[in-house]
Amino acid sequence: MIPKFRIVPVAMAASMTLFAASAPAATEEDDWSDGPMASRCSGLPDHAALKSALLAARNQMNGGFNLDMWAAVVNRDGVVCAVAFTGSDRGQQWPGSRVIAAQKANTANSFSLPALALSTANLYSAVQPGGSLYGLQHSNPVDTRTAYRGPATDFGQSNDPMVGHRIGGVNVFGGGLALYNNVHVLLGAVGVSGDSSCADHNIAWRTRTNLGLDHVPAGVSGDAHRPDNIVYDITPAAGLQEGVSAGGWGHPQCSASAKTIAAGLPVTHP
């Protein structure tokens, strides 16, 4: 049997080729479709301000390994507004901490409210088996498309490829803090990563203080002057590697110096 072939006129084939070449390429959803970038990040630090605040915080004693750091800021909708690092180039910090910093920012923003702040450090015990928020760490996964997009040469720069997109993710150890302005409006959050989780918290705290976005209304720490501070109240318990947090919001102790430093962090502004 002789196969039949479909004959396409040359003129038609040429027009089809021209249409294919001129058709716009498919684009990803624009996370800024609900407003321009400047307005969506209003009141939050830009890249230069974040880098300056982070560098000043990193250069103090923080109870860790004295490592360079990543930081990220998200707005109230979870869109990344700025990413920065403290080293001489992007390879001077743990590469994996770039996304973790953004994940911490997303977490602190996602689980803080205008009247109650929760730091990522406050979530550690609550998400353990039997904790009041068990399973939370498996919700809201990181958007890997946002996390790993773009040229690495832009990581940590003003045009970091994460900027303008929602990163997602939930992180349950120290380094993420909600950001409140001087009229107590919750604007978003900052996340810091690159050292021990306890040092990350201390550096994030000082970064927030340097930014002047520490008008925290209330929290679960039990310290009225540092409402969302890290809590060190986990005690050993038989059969439980993590131990038990007396208040339910405890975080493991990384070092004695980090604990001492946390107790003396700058007070927040009510």
Summary of the structure (lengths in Angstrom):
residues: 270
radius of gyration: 22.8
end to end distance: 87.0
largest distance: 89.1
contacts: 920
relative contact order: 0.17
helix: 32%
strand: 15%
